[in-house]
Amino acid sequence: MYSVTEVLVALLIVILVWILLVSPLQQWYSKHSRFCHLMSELPGPKIVPLFGNTYEFVENPLNRAKWHLRRKLLTPAFHRSVLDSFQEVFSDKSDTLIKILEVERKKSESFDIAPFIWQCSLDIICETAMGTKMNIQESVSKNDTAYLKAISYAAESGLYRLLRPWLHPQLLFDISPRGRKYKKSVEIMHSFTNKVIQERKKEYLDSKRMEVNGFTDENEKFRIKKRRMAFIDVLIETTLGDGEEEKHHLTDEGIREEVDTFMFEGHDTTASGISWTIYLLGRHPDIQEEVAREINEVFGQESIKSTQKLSELRLLDRCIHESLRLYPSVPVIARELNKEVKLGGHTLPAGTELFIHMFYMHRDKELFPEPEKFNPDNFLPEACEKRPPYAFVPFSAGPRNCIGQKFAMQEAKTVVASIVKNYRIESIESPQELVLLMEMILRSQNGIKVRLHPRN
């Protein structure tokens, strides 16, 4: 026989188990049973126990209050006047690229142009994002090299971890060799960016004091007035406002996060888009010559430093868009549904994560006749009006679209125009010979091999 105390203890344990375990499980099942049922009706890969069918993807929930605030604060950084001030950087770095390509052209009959475009794009992003001239295309200091290697390793680690489910748990990733090296890379990046933030904040506050107290040095007044604002300066000005009183919109950590994000996303994607445009123009000499004539008519012998004239390169603009259709820089984007959606006779429940494969969506023959053909006329105004608004989304769409798309297009037009203005491009490999790497950024495994022929 059991004592009254034993019975009471057992009953208490049962009640606690019910409260702490069974009841929550019932609530969870009630909430998710419909979700699970609807998901099981969808065609697709079989569900793997424990990992489901999304084990290849790392769950990375975003803090939405945070996102809306940051988006609002970042908008001034991409105002037309700021982008206009960046044009000189785009042009100067493009001129440097041309000089380097000329040296490479003389060394070898054909070569991979993609790494040179990547260096140019990284050079541009360093100066426009952080106001730091690294001269990556020519020579790089030891400290700058460490920072650039850290960026590359951190970006590579994201995909490495994404494809290895056992590294998804933070603890396991942190103790792995890759995780430890990733942590060191992040520390290098943070140290570098923090140093730049402190230097730029000091310059900003010093300039404000001088404005209030009056300039004692005319040279200093001229230097401050002439200094070009970088992305980081816009964030600092937004945060500090007038004088030294903090507005607490962005902490130093917040500024660093945004600068790091811009550094990550602002060079690889643009370099990819430029490289594929060069490849396609090199495969279509007739279209390339039309672009060259347009550039010559608009700029003549001038450097490409006028944003007003740059906007007149309408054929080049369409060529870049068509390139992004065929070879989108980011071939896949992800979204989470906030309500149920009917799709193809199936119901997708709220909370579903969708992965949109733009590489295939942009080749839908119902939206783009002859989808494999490079046809810039697909982006004539009358052609665009006939298509649904989300048929072409290389920069994503909706409230979470790419905030830097105007920056990217302006840079791409400047770099491509500079190359076409100076060289006739001949792409060596056919589309059938390309080996595409569907990573976070769309790349060619063997690069973009070209021959460059100087124009008179």
Residue pairs with C-beta under 8 A, 6 or more apart in sequence:
2 10
34 349
35 349
35 351
38 346
38 347
38 348
38 349
39 349
39 352
40 47
41 346
41 347
42 346
42 348
44 53
45 53
46 53
47 53
48 55
51 165
54 353
55 165
55 168
56 162
56 163
56 165
57 162
57 334
57 353
57 355
58 161
58 162
58 168
59 168
67 400
69 249
70 250
70 254
70 258
71 399
71 403
73 235
73 238
73 249
73 250
74 235
74 258
74 403
75 403
76 82
76 234
76 238
77 231
77 234
77 235
78 403
78 404
78 406
78 407
82 229
82 234
83 307
83 406
83 407
83 410
84 307
85 228
85 229
86 128
86 228
86 407
86 410
87 305
87 306
87 307
87 310
87 410
87 414
88 228
88 305
89 124
89 127
89 128
89 228
90 124
90 304
90 410
90 411
90 414
90 415
91 303
91 304
91 305
91 414
91 418
93 120
93 123
93 124
93 127
93 137
93 415
94 120
94 304
94 414
94 415
94 417
94 418
94 419
95 303
95 418
96 120
96 123
96 137
96 138
97 116
97 117
97 119
97 120
97 137
97 415
97 418
97 419
98 418
98 419
98 422
100 116
100 137
100 138
101 113
101 116
101 419
101 422
101 423
101 452
102 454
104 111
104 116
105 111
105 423
105 452
105 454
109 451
110 428
110 449
110 450
110 451
111 449
111 450
112 446
112 447
112 448
112 449
112 450
113 275
113 278
113 447
113 448
113 449
113 450
113 452
114 271
114 275
114 443
114 444
114 447
114 448
115 447
116 137
117 271
117 274
117 275
117 278
117 415
118 267
118 268
118 271
118 275
119 136
119 137
120 137
120 271
120 415
121 267
121 268
121 270
121 271
121 274
121 411
121 415
122 134
122 136
122 148
122 267
122 271
123 134
123 135
123 136
123 137
124 267
124 411
125 262
125 263
125 266
125 267
125 270
126 132
126 133
126 134
126 136
126 263
127 133
127 134
127 230
128 230
128 231
128 407
129 230
129 231
129 232
129 259
129 262
129 263
129 266
130 193
130 196
130 200
130 230
130 231
130 232
130 259
130 263
131 196
131 200
131 228
131 229
131 230
131 232
131 233
132 196
132 230
134 140
134 141
134 144
134 148
136 144
136 148
140 148
143 192
146 188
146 192
147 188
147 189
147 192
149 185
150 184
150 185
150 186
150 188
150 189
150 192
151 185
151 189
151 263
151 264
153 181
153 182
153 185
154 182
154 185
154 186
154 189
154 264
155 264
155 268
155 440
157 178
157 181
157 182
157 185
158 440
159 439
159 440
160 167
160 178
161 167
161 168
161 173
161 178
166 172
167 173
167 176
167 178
167 179
172 179
173 179
173 182
174 180
174 183
189 260
190 256
190 260
193 256
193 259
193 260
194 252
194 256
196 232
196 259
197 232
197 236
197 252
197 255
197 256
197 259
198 252
200 230
200 232
200 233
200 236
201 236
201 240
201 252
204 233
204 236
204 237
204 240
205 240
205 244
207 224
208 242
208 243
208 244
210 216
210 220
210 221
210 224
212 243
215 221
229 237
231 259
231 262
232 255
232 259
235 250
235 255
235 258
235 259
236 255
238 247
238 249
238 250
239 246
239 247
239 248
239 249
239 250
239 251
239 255
240 246
240 247
241 247
250 258
262 404
265 402
265 404
266 404
266 407
266 408
268 329
268 441
269 329
269 330
269 408
269 441
270 329
270 408
270 411
270 412
272 327
272 329
272 441
272 442
272 443
273 320
273 323
273 324
273 329
273 394
273 408
273 412
274 411
274 412
274 415
274 416
275 444
275 448
276 323
276 324
276 326
276 327
276 329
276 442
276 448
277 319
277 320
277 323
277 412
277 416
278 416
278 419
278 425
278 427
278 448
278 450
279 323
279 327
279 427
279 444
279 448
279 450
280 319
280 322
280 323
280 326
280 327
280 374
280 427
281 287
281 288
281 291
281 319
281 416
281 420
281 425
281 427
282 288
282 425
282 426
282 427
282 450
283 374
283 427
283 430
283 431
284 374
285 424
285 426
287 319
287 374
287 376
288 420
288 424
288 425
289 424
290 315
291 313
291 315
291 316
291 319
291 420
292 420
292 421
292 424
292 455
294 313
294 314
294 315
294 316
295 313
295 316
295 417
295 420
295 421
296 421
298 309
298 312
298 313
299 306
299 309
299 417
299 421
302 309
304 310
304 414
304 417
304 418
304 421
307 410
310 410
310 413
310 414
310 417
313 413
313 417
315 376
316 413
316 416
316 417
316 420
317 379
317 409
317 413
318 376
318 377
318 378
318 379
318 380
319 376
319 416
320 409
320 412
320 413
320 416
321 376
321 378
321 379
321 392
321 394
322 374
322 375
322 376
322 378
322 379
323 374
324 392
324 394
325 362
325 363
325 368
325 378
325 392
325 394
326 362
326 363
326 372
326 374
327 359
327 442
328 358
328 359
328 362
328 394
328 442
329 394
329 441
329 442
330 358
330 394
330 396
330 440
330 441
330 442
331 357
331 358
331 359
331 438
331 442
332 355
332 356
332 357
332 358
332 359
332 438
333 355
333 356
333 358
333 393
333 396
334 353
334 354
334 355
334 356
335 353
335 354
335 356
335 400
336 351
336 352
336 353
336 354
337 348
337 349
337 350
337 351
337 352
337 353
337 354
338 350
339 350
340 347
340 348
340 349
340 350
341 347
341 348
341 352
342 348
348 354
356 393
358 393
358 394
359 438
359 442
361 391
361 393
362 368
362 371
362 391
362 392
362 394
363 371
363 372
364 371
364 391
365 371
367 387
367 388
367 391
368 378
368 391
372 431
377 383
389 397
390 397
393 401
395 401
395 402
395 405
395 408
396 402
402 408
419 425
421 455
422 454
422 455
423 452
423 453
423 454
423 455
424 452
424 453
424 454
424 455
425 450
425 451
425 452
425 453
426 450
426 451
426 452
426 453
427 448
427 449
427 450
428 449
428 450
428 451
429 444
429 446
429 449
434 444
434 445
434 446
435 444
435 445
435 446
436 442
436 443
436 444
436 445
437 443
437 444
437 445
